Amino acid sequence: MLETKLIDGYPYVKYEKPVLSDAESIALSQSFYEKMDTRRSVREFSDQVVPREVIANIIKTASTAPSGAHKQPWTFCVIENPEIKKQIRIAAEEEEYASYESRMSDEWLDDLKPLGTDWKKPFLEIAPYLIVVFRRIYEFGPEGKKKNNYYVQESVGLASGFLLAAIHNAGLVSLTHTPSPMNFLTKLLERPENEKPFLLIPVGYPAEECWVPDLDRKKLAEIVKFY
């Protein structure tokens, strides 16, 4: 049982420091990096069923992310109903078509060419699950009074990162899809006014034959500066 005590009237638990040697820590960090380095954004999904318990565990992992004042300002909507997935695809493709045809600059479209993307999004119906991440701008307190959440964008971004890592760790694939604007998700899923869509993530197994762009990640020297 964890050791507990009150500090300034609030309950705390004693944090148990992991007992690892430098060599063990290096090995763990290297093996985790190697696993995550195989993660790819996938657009070719199988319709193979994924146990709902796996999705629940993935979301529980996402909920361990830090958040401003521990407000946990997120809601994860999991869609497996085929009719709702179809409605989401129709609405998303309408926005994507408008973006590809008139909203995106030529430079943006050129940057997307190596990824092979277009306005058609069949994966929104094929993937067994869609997870829509909503950010909760505020909460409703007693008598409907609004209560602020803090650093909502940053907190939900962190939780989404945890979510993607957990998806990959479970042997599944995903894609961060952001049709813009995404207000149609609020309407289709009948979410309350304090929630705004953040990410639309199809989740499942890759198709039997699945191809992803052969892209390089930036080297360590390009992304870090030690002081």
N, C-alpha and C positions, 0 to 999 in steps of 0.2 A: 504494500500500500504506500502511496506517495505521502511524503511528509508535508503537512500543511501548517500554515500559521496566518494570522491577521497582520497586515501592515497598513497602518493608518485606517484601520477599520475595514479593509478589503481583503478577501481571501487570496492567498498565494500558495502555490505548490513549489516545492524545492526542485529545481531543474537538475536532473541527473546527467552529469557530463559524460559523454561517451569515452570509454577507455580505449584509445587507439594509438598505436605507434605511428611515427612519421611515415614509415613504409606502408602501413595499412591504409593510412589516409591518402597517400599518393595513389595506391592501387585502386582504392574505391573511386577516387575522383577521375582517374583515367578510364576505368571500366564504364562509369556512367557517361563520360564524354563520348566514348566509342559507341555506346548504345544510342545516345541521342544524335550522334552524327549520321546515323542511318535514317533519321526521320526525314520524310519528304511530304510535301503537300501533294495530295493525290486527287485526281479528277475522274478516275475510272474505278468505280466501286462494284463490289458484288452485292447481290441482294440477300446473301446468306444471313440467317438470323444470328444475332448476338444476344447472349443471355442478359436480361434486364439487370441482374445483379452486378454484372460487369460495369454497366453504365452508372448504376448507383454508386459503386465504389469509386469510379472515376470522378464523379461529382463531389463525393465526400472528400476526396483528395484535393480537388480544387478549392474546397471551402476551408482548407487549412492555410490558405494564403494570408499574409498580413493585410490589414486594412486600417485606414485612418480611424483612430479612437476605437478600434475593434467593432466598427459598426457593421461590417460584413455586408456592404451595400450591393448585393447581387441576387439575382434570381436566375435559375437555370431551367428553361422550359424544354422538355424532351418530347419530341414529336415522332410517333411511329404510325399514327393513323394515316393510311394511304391518301384519303381524300384531303386531309389538311396539308399533307406534303404536296399534293398536286396544286392546291390553291396557292401555296407558298411559291412553288415553281413558276406558276403563271404570273404572279405579281412581281417576282424577282426578275423574270425575263423581260417584263415590260420596262422596268427601270434600267436593266442592263442594256437593252436595245437602244434606249434613248441615250445612254452614256456613250456607247460605242459609236453611235451615229452622229451625235452632235455635242456631247458634253466634254469628252476627253480631247486633249490637245494631240497634235500629231506626234509630239515628243513622247507623250504618255503611251500612245498606241504603239510606237516603235519600241518602247521599253518592254511592252507586253508580248511582242512577237516571239521571243525565245520560249515563252511559257505556253504558247499555243492556245491562248484563251480567246473566247468570243462571247457573244451574248447568250448563247444557248447553254442551259444548265441542267441537263438530264439527271445529273447525280443527285439533285434535290428530291427526286422521286425514287431513284434506285437504292441509295444508301438506306439501311434499315432504320437509322435514327438521324434526326436533325436535332442538334442542341442549339437553342437560341439563348445567348447570354444577354440578360438585361441588367442595366445599371439602375440602381435605386437612388434617385436624386435626393429624396427625403423620405421620412417615415411619418406615419400618422400616430400621434400620441393619444392620451386620454381626451375624450370629447372631440376627436378629429383634429386636434391641433398639430400643425406641422412641426417635425423635429428634424434638424439638419443632419445630413451625413457629410463626411469630410473626405477630401481627396478621393472622390468617387471614381473619376477616370483612372487614376493611378491604381487604386485598389482593385477595380474590376480587370484592369490590364494584367495585374499580377496573378489574379485568380485564373484568368484565361490562359496564361502561360503555364500555370500548374496543371490546368485541364489538358492542354495539348501534350505535356510531358506524360501525364497519366494515361492518356489515350495510347500513345506510342509504347509505353511500358507494358500495356495490356495486349500488345500484339495487333492493335487496330490502326487504321489510318484515318486521316482527317484532312480538312481543308478550311482555311479561314476565309469565309465568303462575306463580303460586305457590299451588297447592292445598295446604292445610294440614290435617294434617301430610303431608309428602312422603316419608315412609319407604318407601312402596311402590316408589319409583323405585330405591332401593338394592337392594331384593329383585328387582324385575323385570330390572334390568340387571346383577345379580350383582356389585355393587361391593364392594370390601374394607371391613373395619370402620373403617379410618381415613378413609373418605370419607363426607361427608354432603351431601345435595342442597341446592342453594342457589337455583337458578332453572331453570325449564322454559321454553324459548323456541322456539316455532314460527317457522320461517324459510322464506320463499319470495317469490313475486310476489303482488301483490294480485289479488283477483278482478276479472273484467272490469268489473263494476259494484261499486264498493266505497265505502261511506260511513263516515265517522269523525265523532265528536262535534266540533262547532264550539266549541272551548274556548279561552279566553285564557290565555296564559302571564303570570306576574307580571312587572310592569315592572321595569326595572333598579333604580330607586330603592327598590323593595320588597325586593330581595334582596341589595343590596350596601351597605357602609358604607366609604367611603374615609377613611383616617386620615393 
